[in-house]
Amino acid sequence: MDDLVLLAAWSEPLLRAAQVLAIVLLAWLVQRLVTRGITRLGTHYPQLPGELLMPLRGGLRWLIMGSAFMMVLERFGVSAQVLWTALTGFAAVAAVAFFAIWSVLSNLFCALLIFALGPFRLGDLVEVIDSADKPGVKGRVVAINMFYTTLEDASSESPGAWLQVPNSLFFQKAVRRWRG
């Protein structure tokens, strides 16, 4: 009688563990087969670029393993609908946050490009050309920081004034440069 009670108590956790193990092994096997198939496809058709096959393999691997993870969580009683709602909610908040800080990130990245590529240096005279018929912002570069490049105004309207030009503007417009 005690053996029957013990067997009944352990049968559900053992069954659940076997199901989880089967899901993980099946997902691993499917992932290996898909990866091998894509590799064979690439060797059979050499005109397919490797730049296409590598992300395809990685994307399918993530999709298979993510699906297996969802199935394992479902075996433990976590609702897929709740997980999906949480995931999409997080993605929506992340997208809004990324959109809100896009200009800041853009200026930071452009500052890194200015430092790395050196399209102009301190002391250079630069002009950001707005359009063909309008004069742009023109000045001598006096400082470059992570958000702005500071120019000493070279126009006749306000000589000596300082202009702060967002770094991203140097990659959106044409720039004329004279060495300092």
Summary of the structure (lengths in Angstrom):
residues: 180
radius of gyration: 29.4
end to end distance: 95.0
largest distance: 101.7
contacts: 444
relative contact order: 0.08
helix: 61%
strand: 17%
